[in-house]
Structure formats: structure tokens, C-alpha cells
């Protein structure tokens, strides 16, 4: 199962109040606030029905990285 970069990007931009960013752009450098990180984590876990380990989440700073992490976690849960 693949997870849409656009959907993940919309979630990141909405929560971070960002006008838009490229899939490989560091969203923290683009202005995403670490204060919003917990909200982003909860939203992604809810939207994709996965449990994201804190260490994985903290180390992921771009939309493509979030997509890859969610795909991996989804596959691990299924398999």
C-alpha cells in the first residue's frame, strides 16, 4: 500500500500553517514549529492507523520521509 505524498503534505502544511513545501524539503527549516510535532504525530497515526515510534518520528524531517516511514510501518503491521 502506498501513501499519497500530497495527503501527507496537506496534513503537514495544515498543522504547521505552511503555505506548501516540496516533498524532500525539511519542514522544520520551512517554518514548521516543534510545538506542533505532537499534533502532527497524532494526526498521522490516526489517518494511517499506525503507531509511529518516537525515535522514527523525530528523525524524519520531510514529507517523503514521513511517507516512507508510514509505508514501512504499515507493511510491518500487515506482515
N, C-alpha and C positions, 0 to 999 in steps of 0.2 A: 504494500500500500504506500503510495506517495502522498505527501502532504504539500499542499499548494503554497509556494513561496509568497504569492500575493496575499493569501489569507493570513499567514503568519506576519507578513509585513504590515497589514492593516491593523492587526492586534497590537504590534509593537508601536506603530505610529499613533494609534488612538490612545493607548495608555501613556505613552511618552510625550503626547502633544507635539509630535513631529510632523512636518508637512509632507515628508516622504524621504526615503533613503534607498540606496541601492542594496541588493541582496548581500553583497560582500563588504559593505561599509560598516564600520564599528559604530553601533547605535549609541554607545556612551559618548564617543567623540562627536557624534552628530547632535548631542544635546539631551539624550535620554538620562533621566535622573535616577540614581541608585535608590532613591526613596521609593520609586515606583517598581522596583525589581520584584518585590514580594507579590504585588498585584499582577505583574506580568507572569510570574511563575504560576500563580493560582489560575489565571485565565488560560494559559497554555495547557495545564494539566486537565482542566475542565473541558476545554474544546477538543482535546485529542485523547481524553480518557487514559492518560499515562501518569505515572509517578516519576517525577524528574528529580534525580539525586542533586542535592545542593552543590556538590563539587562540579558536576557536569554543567549545571546551570550557570554557576559563577564564571566558569571558564569559557562560556560561549557568548561572543560579543557581536555576532552578526546574524542576520535573518537566515542566510543559507546554513550557518552552523546550527541554528535552532531547528531548522527543517531536518538536517541530517541526524541530529540527536533524537528528535521525535520519531523519525523513521526507525532508527536503531532500537529505541526503547519499545516501540510498537511491535517490531519483529521479535524481540526478546520475550515479550509477554505472550505472543501468539505461539512461538516455537518453544 
